[in-house]
Amino acid sequence: MTESNDKLKLFTTRMRQLILQYKDVKKENEELYAMVDARDNELKQLREQLQQSQNDYNSLKMAKMIEVGDGDIEAAKKRIASLIREVNKCITLMSE
């Protein structure tokens, strides 16, 4: 009977160890998923910031292109007309 009891105790001990290991692995898995979610959110924010920065840069670049300096209105008008022609060309190409 003692051999049977010893085997039963050993089995019970091993099962408890497995349950503890399972709980540890499950907790670690949840933590890893939380980390992945946090990184995904951070990546999304960084992509949005990058897009906003690119839009700001393009706006500044456009503003610099049409900037009117020391009474140079005629040159600015020519630049704007040139930009309008380029836009019209792009629209024509896209509509084909």
Phi and psi restraints in degrees (range 20) as a CNS / XPLOR table:
assign (resid 1 and name C) (resid 2 and name N)
       (resid 2 and name CA) (resid 2 and name C) 1.0 -68.0 20.0 2
assign (resid 2 and name N) (resid 2 and name CA)
       (resid 2 and name C) (resid 3 and name N) 1.0 -36.1 20.0 2
assign (resid 2 and name C) (resid 3 and name N)
       (resid 3 and name CA) (resid 3 and name C) 1.0 -63.5 20.0 2
assign (resid 3 and name N) (resid 3 and name CA)
       (resid 3 and name C) (resid 4 and name N) 1.0 -41.7 20.0 2
assign (resid 3 and name C) (resid 4 and name N)
       (resid 4 and name CA) (resid 4 and name C) 1.0 -65.0 20.0 2
assign (resid 4 and name N) (resid 4 and name CA)
       (resid 4 and name C) (resid 5 and name N) 1.0 -42.7 20.0 2
assign (resid 4 and name C) (resid 5 and name N)
       (resid 5 and name CA) (resid 5 and name C) 1.0 -64.5 20.0 2
assign (resid 5 and name N) (resid 5 and name CA)
       (resid 5 and name C) (resid 6 and name N) 1.0 -40.8 20.0 2
assign (resid 5 and name C) (resid 6 and name N)
       (resid 6 and name CA) (resid 6 and name C) 1.0 -62.5 20.0 2
assign (resid 6 and name N) (resid 6 and name CA)
       (resid 6 and name C) (resid 7 and name N) 1.0 -42.6 20.0 2
assign (resid 6 and name C) (resid 7 and name N)
       (resid 7 and name CA) (resid 7 and name C) 1.0 -65.9 20.0 2
assign (resid 7 and name N) (resid 7 and name CA)
       (resid 7 and name C) (resid 8 and name N) 1.0 -39.5 20.0 2
assign (resid 7 and name C) (resid 8 and name N)
       (resid 8 and name CA) (resid 8 and name C) 1.0 -65.2 20.0 2
assign (resid 8 and name N) (resid 8 and name CA)
       (resid 8 and name C) (resid 9 and name N) 1.0 -42.4 20.0 2
assign (resid 8 and name C) (resid 9 and name N)
       (resid 9 and name CA) (resid 9 and name C) 1.0 -64.2 20.0 2
assign (resid 9 and name N) (resid 9 and name CA)
       (resid 9 and name C) (resid 10 and name N) 1.0 -41.7 20.0 2
assign (resid 9 and name C) (resid 10 and name N)
       (resid 10 and name CA) (resid 10 and name C) 1.0 -62.6 20.0 2
assign (resid 10 and name N) (resid 10 and name CA)
       (resid 10 and name C) (resid 11 and name N) 1.0 -45.1 20.0 2
assign (resid 10 and name C) (resid 11 and name N)
       (resid 11 and name CA) (resid 11 and name C) 1.0 -61.0 20.0 2
assign (resid 11 and name N) (resid 11 and name CA)
       (resid 11 and name C) (resid 12 and name N) 1.0 -45.2 20.0 2
assign (resid 11 and name C) (resid 12 and name N)
       (resid 12 and name CA) (resid 12 and name C) 1.0 -62.0 20.0 2
assign (resid 12 and name N) (resid 12 and name CA)
       (resid 12 and name C) (resid 13 and name N) 1.0 -42.7 20.0 2
assign (resid 12 and name C) (resid 13 and name N)
       (resid 13 and name CA) (resid 13 and name C) 1.0 -62.3 20.0 2
assign (resid 13 and name N) (resid 13 and name CA)
       (resid 13 and name C) (resid 14 and name N) 1.0 -45.2 20.0 2
assign (resid 13 and name C) (resid 14 and name N)
       (resid 14 and name CA) (resid 14 and name C) 1.0 -64.7 20.0 2
assign (resid 14 and name N) (resid 14 and name CA)
       (resid 14 and name C) (resid 15 and name N) 1.0 -39.1 20.0 2
assign (resid 14 and name C) (resid 15 and name N)
       (resid 15 and name CA) (resid 15 and name C) 1.0 -63.9 20.0 2
assign (resid 15 and name N) (resid 15 and name CA)
       (resid 15 and name C) (resid 16 and name N) 1.0 -41.7 20.0 2
assign (resid 15 and name C) (resid 16 and name N)
       (resid 16 and name CA) (resid 16 and name C) 1.0 -63.0 20.0 2
assign (resid 16 and name N) (resid 16 and name CA)
       (resid 16 and name C) (resid 17 and name N) 1.0 -40.6 20.0 2
assign (resid 16 and name C) (resid 17 and name N)
       (resid 17 and name CA) (resid 17 and name C) 1.0 -62.3 20.0 2
assign (resid 17 and name N) (resid 17 and name CA)
       (resid 17 and name C) (resid 18 and name N) 1.0 -43.3 20.0 2
assign (resid 17 and name C) (resid 18 and name N)
       (resid 18 and name CA) (resid 18 and name C) 1.0 -63.1 20.0 2
assign (resid 18 and name N) (resid 18 and name CA)
       (resid 18 and name C) (resid 19 and name N) 1.0 -41.1 20.0 2
assign (resid 18 and name C) (resid 19 and name N)
       (resid 19 and name CA) (resid 19 and name C) 1.0 -64.2 20.0 2
assign (resid 19 and name N) (resid 19 and name CA)
       (resid 19 and name C) (resid 20 and name N) 1.0 -42.3 20.0 2
assign (resid 19 and name C) (resid 20 and name N)
       (resid 20 and name CA) (resid 20 and name C) 1.0 -63.7 20.0 2
assign (resid 20 and name N) (resid 20 and name CA)
       (resid 20 and name C) (resid 21 and name N) 1.0 -43.4 20.0 2
assign (resid 20 and name C) (resid 21 and name N)
       (resid 21 and name CA) (resid 21 and name C) 1.0 -62.3 20.0 2
assign (resid 21 and name N) (resid 21 and name CA)
       (resid 21 and name C) (resid 22 and name N) 1.0 -41.5 20.0 2
assign (resid 21 and name C) (resid 22 and name N)
       (resid 22 and name CA) (resid 22 and name C) 1.0 -60.5 20.0 2
assign (resid 22 and name N) (resid 22 and name CA)
       (resid 22 and name C) (resid 23 and name N) 1.0 -44.7 20.0 2
assign (resid 22 and name C) (resid 23 and name N)
       (resid 23 and name CA) (resid 23 and name C) 1.0 -63.0 20.0 2
assign (resid 23 and name N) (resid 23 and name CA)
       (resid 23 and name C) (resid 24 and name N) 1.0 -40.3 20.0 2
assign (resid 23 and name C) (resid 24 and name N)
       (resid 24 and name CA) (resid 24 and name C) 1.0 -63.9 20.0 2
assign (resid 24 and name N) (resid 24 and name CA)
       (resid 24 and name C) (resid 25 and name N) 1.0 -44.9 20.0 2
assign (resid 24 and name C) (resid 25 and name N)
       (resid 25 and name CA) (resid 25 and name C) 1.0 -66.6 20.0 2
assign (resid 25 and name N) (resid 25 and name CA)
       (resid 25 and name C) (resid 26 and name N) 1.0 -39.3 20.0 2
assign (resid 25 and name C) (resid 26 and name N)
       (resid 26 and name CA) (resid 26 and name C) 1.0 -63.5 20.0 2
assign (resid 26 and name N) (resid 26 and name CA)
       (resid 26 and name C) (resid 27 and name N) 1.0 -43.2 20.0 2
assign (resid 26 and name C) (resid 27 and name N)
       (resid 27 and name CA) (resid 27 and name C) 1.0 -63.8 20.0 2
assign (resid 27 and name N) (resid 27 and name CA)
       (resid 27 and name C) (resid 28 and name N) 1.0 -44.3 20.0 2
assign (resid 27 and name C) (resid 28 and name N)
       (resid 28 and name CA) (resid 28 and name C) 1.0 -62.1 20.0 2
assign (resid 28 and name N) (resid 28 and name CA)
       (resid 28 and name C) (resid 29 and name N) 1.0 -40.5 20.0 2
assign (resid 28 and name C) (resid 29 and name N)
       (resid 29 and name CA) (resid 29 and name C) 1.0 -62.1 20.0 2
assign (resid 29 and name N) (resid 29 and name CA)
       (resid 29 and name C) (resid 30 and name N) 1.0 -43.1 20.0 2
assign (resid 29 and name C) (resid 30 and name N)
       (resid 30 and name CA) (resid 30 and name C) 1.0 -62.9 20.0 2
assign (resid 30 and name N) (resid 30 and name CA)
       (resid 30 and name C) (resid 31 and name N) 1.0 -40.6 20.0 2
assign (resid 30 and name C) (resid 31 and name N)
       (resid 31 and name CA) (resid 31 and name C) 1.0 -63.9 20.0 2
assign (resid 31 and name N) (resid 31 and name CA)
       (resid 31 and name C) (resid 32 and name N) 1.0 -40.9 20.0 2
assign (resid 31 and name C) (resid 32 and name N)
       (resid 32 and name CA) (resid 32 and name C) 1.0 -66.3 20.0 2
assign (resid 32 and name N) (resid 32 and name CA)
       (resid 32 and name C) (resid 33 and name N) 1.0 -40.6 20.0 2
assign (resid 32 and name C) (resid 33 and name N)
       (resid 33 and name CA) (resid 33 and name C) 1.0 -63.2 20.0 2
assign (resid 33 and name N) (resid 33 and name CA)
       (resid 33 and name C) (resid 34 and name N) 1.0 -38.9 20.0 2
assign (resid 33 and name C) (resid 34 and name N)
       (resid 34 and name CA) (resid 34 and name C) 1.0 -63.7 20.0 2
assign (resid 34 and name N) (resid 34 and name CA)
       (resid 34 and name C) (resid 35 and name N) 1.0 -40.8 20.0 2
assign (resid 34 and name C) (resid 35 and name N)
       (resid 35 and name CA) (resid 35 and name C) 1.0 -63.8 20.0 2
assign (resid 35 and name N) (resid 35 and name CA)
       (resid 35 and name C) (resid 36 and name N) 1.0 -42.6 20.0 2
assign (resid 35 and name C) (resid 36 and name N)
       (resid 36 and name CA) (resid 36 and name C) 1.0 -63.0 20.0 2
assign (resid 36 and name N) (resid 36 and name CA)
       (resid 36 and name C) (resid 37 and name N) 1.0 -43.0 20.0 2
assign (resid 36 and name C) (resid 37 and name N)
       (resid 37 and name CA) (resid 37 and name C) 1.0 -62.0 20.0 2
assign (resid 37 and name N) (resid 37 and name CA)
       (resid 37 and name C) (resid 38 and name N) 1.0 -42.3 20.0 2
assign (resid 37 and name C) (resid 38 and name N)
       (resid 38 and name CA) (resid 38 and name C) 1.0 -62.4 20.0 2
assign (resid 38 and name N) (resid 38 and name CA)
       (resid 38 and name C) (resid 39 and name N) 1.0 -42.6 20.0 2
assign (resid 38 and name C) (resid 39 and name N)
       (resid 39 and name CA) (resid 39 and name C) 1.0 -66.1 20.0 2
assign (resid 39 and name N) (resid 39 and name CA)
       (resid 39 and name C) (resid 40 and name N) 1.0 -38.2 20.0 2
assign (resid 39 and name C) (resid 40 and name N)
       (resid 40 and name CA) (resid 40 and name C) 1.0 -62.1 20.0 2
assign (resid 40 and name N) (resid 40 and name CA)
       (resid 40 and name C) (resid 41 and name N) 1.0 -43.2 20.0 2
assign (resid 40 and name C) (resid 41 and name N)
       (resid 41 and name CA) (resid 41 and name C) 1.0 -64.2 20.0 2
assign (resid 41 and name N) (resid 41 and name CA)
       (resid 41 and name C) (resid 42 and name N) 1.0 -42.0 20.0 2
assign (resid 41 and name C) (resid 42 and name N)
       (resid 42 and name CA) (resid 42 and name C) 1.0 -63.9 20.0 2
assign (resid 42 and name N) (resid 42 and name CA)
       (resid 42 and name C) (resid 43 and name N) 1.0 -41.8 20.0 2
assign (resid 42 and name C) (resid 43 and name N)
       (resid 43 and name CA) (resid 43 and name C) 1.0 -63.2 20.0 2
assign (resid 43 and name N) (resid 43 and name CA)
       (resid 43 and name C) (resid 44 and name N) 1.0 -40.9 20.0 2
assign (resid 43 and name C) (resid 44 and name N)
       (resid 44 and name CA) (resid 44 and name C) 1.0 -62.2 20.0 2
assign (resid 44 and name N) (resid 44 and name CA)
       (resid 44 and name C) (resid 45 and name N) 1.0 -44.3 20.0 2
assign (resid 44 and name C) (resid 45 and name N)
       (resid 45 and name CA) (resid 45 and name C) 1.0 -62.8 20.0 2
assign (resid 45 and name N) (resid 45 and name CA)
       (resid 45 and name C) (resid 46 and name N) 1.0 -42.0 20.0 2
assign (resid 45 and name C) (resid 46 and name N)
       (resid 46 and name CA) (resid 46 and name C) 1.0 -65.7 20.0 2
assign (resid 46 and name N) (resid 46 and name CA)
       (resid 46 and name C) (resid 47 and name N) 1.0 -37.9 20.0 2
assign (resid 46 and name C) (resid 47 and name N)
       (resid 47 and name CA) (resid 47 and name C) 1.0 -65.3 20.0 2
assign (resid 47 and name N) (resid 47 and name CA)
       (resid 47 and name C) (resid 48 and name N) 1.0 -40.4 20.0 2
assign (resid 47 and name C) (resid 48 and name N)
       (resid 48 and name CA) (resid 48 and name C) 1.0 -64.0 20.0 2
assign (resid 48 and name N) (resid 48 and name CA)
       (resid 48 and name C) (resid 49 and name N) 1.0 -41.1 20.0 2
assign (resid 48 and name C) (resid 49 and name N)
       (resid 49 and name CA) (resid 49 and name C) 1.0 -64.0 20.0 2
assign (resid 49 and name N) (resid 49 and name CA)
       (resid 49 and name C) (resid 50 and name N) 1.0 -40.9 20.0 2
assign (resid 49 and name C) (resid 50 and name N)
       (resid 50 and name CA) (resid 50 and name C) 1.0 -62.7 20.0 2
assign (resid 50 and name N) (resid 50 and name CA)
       (resid 50 and name C) (resid 51 and name N) 1.0 -44.9 20.0 2
assign (resid 50 and name C) (resid 51 and name N)
       (resid 51 and name CA) (resid 51 and name C) 1.0 -61.7 20.0 2
assign (resid 51 and name N) (resid 51 and name CA)
       (resid 51 and name C) (resid 52 and name N) 1.0 -43.1 20.0 2
assign (resid 51 and name C) (resid 52 and name N)
       (resid 52 and name CA) (resid 52 and name C) 1.0 -63.7 20.0 2
assign (resid 52 and name N) (resid 52 and name CA)
       (resid 52 and name C) (resid 53 and name N) 1.0 -41.6 20.0 2
assign (resid 52 and name C) (resid 53 and name N)
       (resid 53 and name CA) (resid 53 and name C) 1.0 -64.2 20.0 2
assign (resid 53 and name N) (resid 53 and name CA)
       (resid 53 and name C) (resid 54 and name N) 1.0 -40.0 20.0 2
assign (resid 53 and name C) (resid 54 and name N)
       (resid 54 and name CA) (resid 54 and name C) 1.0 -64.7 20.0 2
assign (resid 54 and name N) (resid 54 and name CA)
       (resid 54 and name C) (resid 55 and name N) 1.0 -41.3 20.0 2
assign (resid 54 and name C) (resid 55 and name N)
       (resid 55 and name CA) (resid 55 and name C) 1.0 -63.3 20.0 2
assign (resid 55 and name N) (resid 55 and name CA)
       (resid 55 and name C) (resid 56 and name N) 1.0 -42.9 20.0 2
assign (resid 55 and name C) (resid 56 and name N)
       (resid 56 and name CA) (resid 56 and name C) 1.0 -61.6 20.0 2
assign (resid 56 and name N) (resid 56 and name CA)
       (resid 56 and name C) (resid 57 and name N) 1.0 -42.6 20.0 2
assign (resid 56 and name C) (resid 57 and name N)
       (resid 57 and name CA) (resid 57 and name C) 1.0 -62.8 20.0 2
assign (resid 57 and name N) (resid 57 and name CA)
       (resid 57 and name C) (resid 58 and name N) 1.0 -44.3 20.0 2
assign (resid 57 and name C) (resid 58 and name N)
       (resid 58 and name CA) (resid 58 and name C) 1.0 -64.3 20.0 2
assign (resid 58 and name N) (resid 58 and name CA)
       (resid 58 and name C) (resid 59 and name N) 1.0 -38.3 20.0 2
assign (resid 58 and name C) (resid 59 and name N)
       (resid 59 and name CA) (resid 59 and name C) 1.0 -64.6 20.0 2
assign (resid 59 and name N) (resid 59 and name CA)
       (resid 59 and name C) (resid 60 and name N) 1.0 -43.4 20.0 2
assign (resid 59 and name C) (resid 60 and name N)
       (resid 60 and name CA) (resid 60 and name C) 1.0 -65.0 20.0 2
assign (resid 60 and name N) (resid 60 and name CA)
       (resid 60 and name C) (resid 61 and name N) 1.0 -38.7 20.0 2
assign (resid 60 and name C) (resid 61 and name N)
       (resid 61 and name CA) (resid 61 and name C) 1.0 -64.1 20.0 2
assign (resid 61 and name N) (resid 61 and name CA)
       (resid 61 and name C) (resid 62 and name N) 1.0 -42.8 20.0 2
assign (resid 61 and name C) (resid 62 and name N)
       (resid 62 and name CA) (resid 62 and name C) 1.0 -64.8 20.0 2
assign (resid 62 and name N) (resid 62 and name CA)
       (resid 62 and name C) (resid 63 and name N) 1.0 -42.3 20.0 2
assign (resid 62 and name C) (resid 63 and name N)
       (resid 63 and name CA) (resid 63 and name C) 1.0 -62.4 20.0 2
assign (resid 63 and name N) (resid 63 and name CA)
       (resid 63 and name C) (resid 64 and name N) 1.0 -38.6 20.0 2
assign (resid 63 and name C) (resid 64 and name N)
       (resid 64 and name CA) (resid 64 and name C) 1.0 -66.8 20.0 2
assign (resid 64 and name N) (resid 64 and name CA)
       (resid 64 and name C) (resid 65 and name N) 1.0 -35.7 20.0 2
assign (resid 64 and name C) (resid 65 and name N)
       (resid 65 and name CA) (resid 65 and name C) 1.0 -66.6 20.0 2
assign (resid 65 and name N) (resid 65 and name CA)
       (resid 65 and name C) (resid 66 and name N) 1.0 -34.9 20.0 2
assign (resid 65 and name C) (resid 66 and name N)
       (resid 66 and name CA) (resid 66 and name C) 1.0 -103.7 20.0 2
assign (resid 66 and name N) (resid 66 and name CA)
       (resid 66 and name C) (resid 67 and name N) 1.0 12.9 20.0 2
assign (resid 66 and name C) (resid 67 and name N)
       (resid 67 and name CA) (resid 67 and name C) 1.0 -63.0 20.0 2
assign (resid 67 and name N) (resid 67 and name CA)
       (resid 67 and name C) (resid 68 and name N) 1.0 133.9 20.0 2
assign (resid 67 and name C) (resid 68 and name N)
       (resid 68 and name CA) (resid 68 and name C) 1.0 -97.9 20.0 2
assign (resid 68 and name N) (resid 68 and name CA)
       (resid 68 and name C) (resid 69 and name N) 1.0 120.8 20.0 2
assign (resid 68 and name C) (resid 69 and name N)
       (resid 69 and name CA) (resid 69 and name C) 1.0 -103.2 20.0 2
assign (resid 69 and name N) (resid 69 and name CA)
       (resid 69 and name C) (resid 70 and name N) 1.0 166.2 20.0 2
assign (resid 69 and name C) (resid 70 and name N)
       (resid 70 and name CA) (resid 70 and name C) 1.0 -0.1 20.0 2
assign (resid 70 and name N) (resid 70 and name CA)
       (resid 70 and name C) (resid 71 and name N) 1.0 63.7 20.0 2
assign (resid 70 and name C) (resid 71 and name N)
       (resid 71 and name CA) (resid 71 and name C) 1.0 69.5 20.0 2
assign (resid 71 and name N) (resid 71 and name CA)
       (resid 71 and name C) (resid 72 and name N) 1.0 21.0 20.0 2
assign (resid 71 and name C) (resid 72 and name N)
       (resid 72 and name CA) (resid 72 and name C) 1.0 -89.2 20.0 2
assign (resid 72 and name N) (resid 72 and name CA)
       (resid 72 and name C) (resid 73 and name N) 1.0 54.0 20.0 2
assign (resid 72 and name C) (resid 73 and name N)
       (resid 73 and name CA) (resid 73 and name C) 1.0 -67.8 20.0 2
assign (resid 73 and name N) (resid 73 and name CA)
       (resid 73 and name C) (resid 74 and name N) 1.0 -39.3 20.0 2
assign (resid 73 and name C) (resid 74 and name N)
       (resid 74 and name CA) (resid 74 and name C) 1.0 -62.8 20.0 2
assign (resid 74 and name N) (resid 74 and name CA)
       (resid 74 and name C) (resid 75 and name N) 1.0 -42.7 20.0 2
assign (resid 74 and name C) (resid 75 and name N)
       (resid 75 and name CA) (resid 75 and name C) 1.0 -66.1 20.0 2
assign (resid 75 and name N) (resid 75 and name CA)
       (resid 75 and name C) (resid 76 and name N) 1.0 -37.6 20.0 2
assign (resid 75 and name C) (resid 76 and name N)
       (resid 76 and name CA) (resid 76 and name C) 1.0 -65.1 20.0 2
assign (resid 76 and name N) (resid 76 and name CA)
       (resid 76 and name C) (resid 77 and name N) 1.0 -40.4 20.0 2
assign (resid 76 and name C) (resid 77 and name N)
       (resid 77 and name CA) (resid 77 and name C) 1.0 -62.0 20.0 2
assign (resid 77 and name N) (resid 77 and name CA)
       (resid 77 and name C) (resid 78 and name N) 1.0 -40.2 20.0 2
assign (resid 77 and name C) (resid 78 and name N)
       (resid 78 and name CA) (resid 78 and name C) 1.0 -65.2 20.0 2
assign (resid 78 and name N) (resid 78 and name CA)
       (resid 78 and name C) (resid 79 and name N) 1.0 -41.5 20.0 2
assign (resid 78 and name C) (resid 79 and name N)
       (resid 79 and name CA) (resid 79 and name C) 1.0 -63.3 20.0 2
assign (resid 79 and name N) (resid 79 and name CA)
       (resid 79 and name C) (resid 80 and name N) 1.0 -42.5 20.0 2
assign (resid 79 and name C) (resid 80 and name N)
       (resid 80 and name CA) (resid 80 and name C) 1.0 -64.7 20.0 2
assign (resid 80 and name N) (resid 80 and name CA)
       (resid 80 and name C) (resid 81 and name N) 1.0 -42.5 20.0 2
assign (resid 80 and name C) (resid 81 and name N)
       (resid 81 and name CA) (resid 81 and name C) 1.0 -62.3 20.0 2
assign (resid 81 and name N) (resid 81 and name CA)
       (resid 81 and name C) (resid 82 and name N) 1.0 -40.6 20.0 2
assign (resid 81 and name C) (resid 82 and name N)
       (resid 82 and name CA) (resid 82 and name C) 1.0 -63.3 20.0 2
assign (resid 82 and name N) (resid 82 and name CA)
       (resid 82 and name C) (resid 83 and name N) 1.0 -42.5 20.0 2
assign (resid 82 and name C) (resid 83 and name N)
       (resid 83 and name CA) (resid 83 and name C) 1.0 -64.3 20.0 2
assign (resid 83 and name N) (resid 83 and name CA)
       (resid 83 and name C) (resid 84 and name N) 1.0 -39.3 20.0 2
assign (resid 83 and name C) (resid 84 and name N)
       (resid 84 and name CA) (resid 84 and name C) 1.0 -64.8 20.0 2
assign (resid 84 and name N) (resid 84 and name CA)
       (resid 84 and name C) (resid 85 and name N) 1.0 -41.1 20.0 2
assign (resid 84 and name C) (resid 85 and name N)
       (resid 85 and name CA) (resid 85 and name C) 1.0 -62.0 20.0 2
assign (resid 85 and name N) (resid 85 and name CA)
       (resid 85 and name C) (resid 86 and name N) 1.0 -41.6 20.0 2
assign (resid 85 and name C) (resid 86 and name N)
       (resid 86 and name CA) (resid 86 and name C) 1.0 -63.4 20.0 2
assign (resid 86 and name N) (resid 86 and name CA)
       (resid 86 and name C) (resid 87 and name N) 1.0 -41.4 20.0 2
assign (resid 86 and name C) (resid 87 and name N)
       (resid 87 and name CA) (resid 87 and name C) 1.0 -63.4 20.0 2
assign (resid 87 and name N) (resid 87 and name CA)
       (resid 87 and name C) (resid 88 and name N) 1.0 -43.2 20.0 2
assign (resid 87 and name C) (resid 88 and name N)
       (resid 88 and name CA) (resid 88 and name C) 1.0 -61.7 20.0 2
assign (resid 88 and name N) (resid 88 and name CA)
       (resid 88 and name C) (resid 89 and name N) 1.0 -41.2 20.0 2
assign (resid 88 and name C) (resid 89 and name N)
       (resid 89 and name CA) (resid 89 and name C) 1.0 -60.6 20.0 2
assign (resid 89 and name N) (resid 89 and name CA)
       (resid 89 and name C) (resid 90 and name N) 1.0 -43.1 20.0 2
assign (resid 89 and name C) (resid 90 and name N)
       (resid 90 and name CA) (resid 90 and name C) 1.0 -63.4 20.0 2
assign (resid 90 and name N) (resid 90 and name CA)
       (resid 90 and name C) (resid 91 and name N) 1.0 -41.8 20.0 2
assign (resid 90 and name C) (resid 91 and name N)
       (resid 91 and name CA) (resid 91 and name C) 1.0 -64.0 20.0 2
assign (resid 91 and name N) (resid 91 and name CA)
       (resid 91 and name C) (resid 92 and name N) 1.0 -41.9 20.0 2
assign (resid 91 and name C) (resid 92 and name N)
       (resid 92 and name CA) (resid 92 and name C) 1.0 -62.3 20.0 2
assign (resid 92 and name N) (resid 92 and name CA)
       (resid 92 and name C) (resid 93 and name N) 1.0 -45.1 20.0 2
assign (resid 92 and name C) (resid 93 and name N)
       (resid 93 and name CA) (resid 93 and name C) 1.0 -63.6 20.0 2
assign (resid 93 and name N) (resid 93 and name CA)
       (resid 93 and name C) (resid 94 and name N) 1.0 -38.4 20.0 2
assign (resid 93 and name C) (resid 94 and name N)
       (resid 94 and name CA) (resid 94 and name C) 1.0 -71.4 20.0 2
assign (resid 94 and name N) (resid 94 and name CA)
       (resid 94 and name C) (resid 95 and name N) 1.0 -30.9 20.0 2
assign (resid 94 and name C) (resid 95 and name N)
       (resid 95 and name CA) (resid 95 and name C) 1.0 -80.0 20.0 2
assign (resid 95 and name N) (resid 95 and name CA)
       (resid 95 and name C) (resid 96 and name N) 1.0 -12.9 20.0 2
